[in-house]
Amino acid sequence: MVWLFASGHAVDIVLAVIAVELIWLVAGRGWRMTDALLRLGPGVLMLVALRFALTGHDWRWIMTALLSSFPVHLADLMRRR
């Protein structure tokens, strides 16, 4: 199991599940793509930051992914108002 996390593939599996959820929300539940992306986007960006951290990327990549999740989260909140 160590290799699964050290390689970042554990995060890849979670991202694949989220991709299936995105397809299900848009095709199965009738959500607009924008709404689904804004709802799932912050979590995806935080998972990307986690993958960067697990695979030893530079801290700037981790910070960029984490900081990018916040405006997407705010856009989702504003859209839902």
N, C-alpha and C positions, 0 to 999 in steps of 0.2 A: 504494500500500500504506500510505502514511502515514495516510490518512484512516481506514483500517480499524482502526488502533491508537488514533489520536487520538479516535475516536468511541467506542471501547470495544467495537466490534462483533466484533473478533477474540476477545475473551473471551466474547461472546454465542455465537459459533460453538462454542467449546469447551464451554460450558455446555449447549448443545443436544446435543452428542455425549454428554455425561455423562447427560443426561436419557434419551437412547435406551439408553445402557448400563444405567441404572436399570430401565427397562422390560424390557430383555432379562434382567437378573438376576432380577427378580421373576417375570415371565411365562414366560421360556424356561428358566431354570435352577432355578426353584422356591424362590428365596431368600425369606425373610420380609422384608416391607417395612422393618421396623425395622432388621434387620441390614444391608440394602443402604443405607439412609439413613445409618446410623452409619458405614459403611465409606466412603461417598462424601462425606459431609458436610464433613469438615475441608477437603478439597480444593476443594469448592464455595465454602466461606466464604473461603478464600484467594484464589480467583479473583474473588469479589465484591470483596474488598479491592483486588485489582489493577485491576479495572474502575473502582472509585472513584478510585484514584490516577491512572489514565490520563485520566479525564474531569474531573479537577480538583476533586473533592469535598474538603470540609474534612477535615483530618487526623483528626478525631474519628471520622468514619465509617469511615475506613481502619482505625484502631486498633480500633474496635468489632468489625469483621468479623474482623480477625486474632485478637483476643483470644477471640472466640466460637468459633473453630476449635479451640482447645486443650481446653476441657471436652468438646466433642463427640468429639475424639480420645481423651481419657481414658475416656469412656463406651464407646467402641468397644473399647478395650483391656480394660476391665473385663468387658464382655459376652462377649468371646472367651475369657475365663479359664474 
